[in-house]
């Protein structure tokens, strides 16, 4: 659906997309999304919504009442919390157990349906492939078993990786993700890993570590083999401390923004804006 471009200014007909997070200052999706809307001549805009955890339930009750709100992009820490607020879930969101985008659609008797989907995994793997990093057959290390980590793990499994080592500060969460993956992908070698991976050709950070300059490294890349790729989901900073350490070792870096770049158009399509 192509309508008047926001280059003419926001009007009463402009469709609004919110991105919700806590904290919110690190998000980079609005810039990329709004540039796409401008380029496509679509009268829609994305704006940040800083929602704190104690207010999240009230926000989710009120948001569908805003009829100009087309949907929400969901990020840390709400990708799992928002599940119970959705009236419908895509197969991907249900299988992964996390949502990163919600579309508001008209329901019966003036109500609105909240349709949850998850594009994180497809976006992350799509970003790797777009940069020439094949994933099929790789031994992969994943730090983080939260909403983003689960989505990335499932997408990697769908693309035929050979094995997956999962590290999480809470071992119970890592084991739960491993069990879920074994149930859906019985052929995949899934195991728990530690904070010092050594025998992997692709190592991924899906945690929030790296948003702040003084964060500890999510894992040490020092023992990874030559030729390994170290990939980030964090996009606040282009070269996070993890990627800086990897670069010092001569390892290939893959930036967090590549996941977003692939997702942007798919987000607009799911929200029925293009």
N, C-alpha and C positions, 0 to 999 in steps of 0.2 A: 504494500500500500504506500504510494508516494503522495505526499501532501506538501503544503507550503513549507519552504525551508526556514529553519530558525535563523538564517542570516537576516531575515526581515524582523527579527526580534521575537521574544516570547510573548505569546498572546493567550487569550482565554481558551484557545483550542489546542494549545501545546500539550502533548502527552508527556507525563513526567515519569521517570524511573528513579527510584531511590536506591542507594547502596548503603547498607547498614553494617556497622562495625563498632567495636570498642577495643582499642582506640580507632580513630578514623583518619588521622592526619597522613598516614602512609599510603592511602589508596591512590592508585594511578588509573583506574578504569574510567572514571568520568572524562578525563581528557581524551582518551582514545575513542570512547563511545561517542562523545559529542562531535569529534572530528569526523567520524563516520556518518553521523546523522546529517551534518552540514554538507558533506560531500555527496550524499545521496538525495539531498533536498527533502529530508523528512522532518516534520515539525515535532520533534521530540528532544528531550534534554534529560541528562542524568545529573543528579545532585546528591551530595553526601548527607546521610542521616546518622548523627552520632547518638546511638541508643545505648544506655547503660543497662547492665543485666537486670537490675531491680525494676526497670521500666519496660523490659522487653515484652512481657505478656500484654501489658496495657497498650503498647504501641501496636502489636499485632492485632489486637481487637479493634483498634481505631483505624488502622491504615486502609483496610478495604472500603471504608466509608468515603474515602477521597476518590471520587469518580474519575478524576483526571489522572490518577496514579495507575499506570499500566502494569507495574510490577516492581519487584525488588531484586537487587543483586545482594547476595548474602555472603558475608565473609566472617573472619575471626571475631568473636567466638561462637557464632550462632548457627553454623552449618548443620549441627545435629539437633540443637534445641528447637529449631524451626519446624522439624518434622511433624510434631504433634499439632502444629497450627495449620498444616496443609490439609485441604479436603481431598486432593488427588495427588498421587505421586507417579512419576515416570518409572519405567522398569529399572532404569539406571539408578535413580534416587532410592528406590526401595531396596535394591540389591546392595548398594553401597552403604545405605544408612546415613546419608547426608544430602543436603540440598544447598546449591549455590545460586539458584535463580527461582523466582516465583512469579507466575503470571496471574493477574487478576482477570477473571472472566465472569460475565453475567450468569447468574444462576436463576433459580425459580423464586417467584414472589419478591423480586427486587434484591435478592441476596447476591453475593459475589463468591465465586469459587476460587480457591487458592491452589494453583496447580504447580507443584514443586518438581524441579528437574535438577540434574547435576551434570555440568559441562566441564568440570575441572579436569577429570581424567583424560577425556578426549582432547581438551585444549592442551594439556601438558604433553601428551604423546604427539599430538599434531605439531607442536612447537619443536620437539626433538627432530621429527622427520623433516620438517621444513628446513632445518639447519643441517641436514645430511647425516644425522645420528640415527642409524637404524637401531631398532630395539629387539627384533626377533633374534632369538638364540643367545641373548646377552645374559650374563650373571649380574643381577642388579641388587644394589643395596639401597634401602629406603629408611631414612630417619624420620620418624613421626607416624603415628597411627590415628591421628585425628581425622576430621572431615576431609581435608585436602589429601592427606596420605591415603586414606581408604579409596578415594576416587582414583588417584594415580595408580595405586596397586592393582585395582580391577582393570583399568585400561591397559596397563602393561601386560597383565596376564592374557587379556583378549588379543594382544598383538604378538603373542608367542614367545615371551621371554623364556629362557631356560630355567632360571631359578631366581628366587627373591629372598634376601635376608632382611628382616625387619628389626629395627632398633627403636625403642621408645623408652622414655624415662620410667613410665609405668609398664612393667613387663606384662601385666595382665591384659592391657589394651593391645599390646603387640601380639600376644597369644590369641586373643579373640579375633583379630584381623586375620591371623594365619589360619585359624579354623574356618573362618568364612571363605577364604580363598580356596582352601582344600575342598570345601563342599562344592564350590562352583567350578573349580579347575583342578580336578583330581590328578591330572598329569603333571601339574606344576610342583617343582621342588620348592617348598616354602619352609623357612626356618627362622628362628630368632637369631639376632646378631648383637654385637656389642658396639661400643663407641669408637672402635679402631678397626674399620674394615680393611681387608688386605687382598682378598681374592675376587674382586668385582671389577667389571669394565665400565659400569655406569653407577655412580653414587649420587643420590638425590636427597636434598633437604626439603621436607615438606612441613617442618615445624615453623614456629614464628621466630625462632632464634635468628637474629640478623636484622630484625627491625630496628634495634637500638645498637649504637656503636659499642657499648660496653657489654653486649651479650656474649656469653660463652659460645664457642663453636658447637654446632649441633653434633658434629663428629669430627674426628681427625682424618684428613685425607693423606697423611704422611706415608702410610704403608700401601697405598693403592698402586697398582702396576703402571708402568709407563704406557701411555696411550689411553688411559681411562678418562672418561668424561665426568666432570663434577657439575651437577645441575641444581639450580635453585628454584624454589617457588616464591621466595621473598622477592619483592620488586620495588620496595621503597628506595633501595640503593642499588645501582647497577652492579657494582663489584662489592659484594658483601665480604665480611672478614673471611668467611669460608672460601669464597672464590679467590680472594687475594692469596690465601695460603695455598690453594690448589695451583694457582698460576705460578707462584714461586717454585713449585715442584715441577713445572713444565707440563701440567695436566690441562686438558681442554676445559674451558669454562662454557656453561650454558646459562644464560640469564633468565631471571624470573619473568621478565616482560614478554618473553616468547610465548608463554602459556596464555597470557592475556591477549596477545595479538591474534592468536588463532580463535579465541573464544568470542571476541567482540561481535563479529558478524553473526555467529550462531546465537548469541544472546538476543540480538535484534530480531532475528528470525523467530525465535521461540516466543518473544513478546509480541509477535505479529505486527511489528513496526515496518518491516520490509518484506 
